[in-house]
């Protein structure tokens, strides 16, 4: 199971998952000890699979993906926010990959500067 997270402070996170899938805990989306992620919404999905890819949160199916494609929920002015305080469980059946762009809500031990 291969995966990679690209996290940005006060901005979106990218999760790349290959092979069988993984569980994305909210803590995996943090940029460090100062940031505690409390919720995450799915803004974009890109995928390719020979079988199907299932995304589930808190035992609730969010999407099932087949073949190859992209979904850009931000172009519809929305996100997938079902059970957004729960881990994201990604299961890839019969191989493939999925890339998720995740918006996040967070609290900070020390307020980030710049504003």
FENKAMO-V479517 format. One record per residue. RES is the residue in one letter. SS is DSSP state (2 for helix, 1 for strand, 0 for the rest). Layout:
BEGIN
res=RES ss=SS
res=RES ss=SS
END
This chain:
BEGIN
res=X ss=0
res=X ss=1
res=X ss=1
res=X ss=1
res=X ss=1
res=X ss=1
res=X ss=1
res=X ss=0
res=X ss=0
res=X ss=0
res=X ss=0
res=X ss=0
res=X ss=1
res=X ss=1
res=X ss=1
res=X ss=1
res=X ss=1
res=X ss=1
res=X ss=0
res=X ss=0
res=X ss=1
res=X ss=1
res=X ss=1
res=X ss=1
res=X ss=0
res=X ss=2
res=X ss=2
res=X ss=2
res=X ss=2
res=X ss=0
res=X ss=0
res=X ss=0
res=X ss=0
res=X ss=0
res=X ss=1
res=X ss=1
res=X ss=1
res=X ss=1
res=X ss=1
res=X ss=1
res=X ss=1
res=X ss=1
res=X ss=1
res=X ss=1
res=X ss=1
res=X ss=1
res=X ss=1
res=X ss=1
res=X ss=1
res=X ss=1
res=X ss=1
res=X ss=1
res=X ss=1
res=X ss=1
res=X ss=1
res=X ss=1
res=X ss=1
res=X ss=0
res=X ss=0
res=X ss=1
res=X ss=1
res=X ss=1
res=X ss=1
res=X ss=1
res=X ss=1
res=X ss=1
res=X ss=1
res=X ss=1
res=X ss=1
res=X ss=1
res=X ss=1
res=X ss=1
res=X ss=2
res=X ss=2
res=X ss=2
res=X ss=2
res=X ss=0
res=X ss=0
res=X ss=0
res=X ss=1
res=X ss=0
res=X ss=0
res=X ss=0
res=X ss=0
res=X ss=0
res=X ss=0
res=X ss=0
res=X ss=1
res=X ss=1
res=X ss=1
res=X ss=1
res=X ss=1
res=X ss=1
res=X ss=0
res=X ss=0
res=X ss=1
res=X ss=1
res=X ss=1
res=X ss=1
res=X ss=1
res=X ss=1
res=X ss=1
res=X ss=1
res=X ss=1
res=X ss=1
res=X ss=1
res=X ss=1
res=X ss=1
res=X ss=0
res=X ss=0
res=X ss=0
res=X ss=0
res=X ss=0
res=X ss=0
res=X ss=0
END
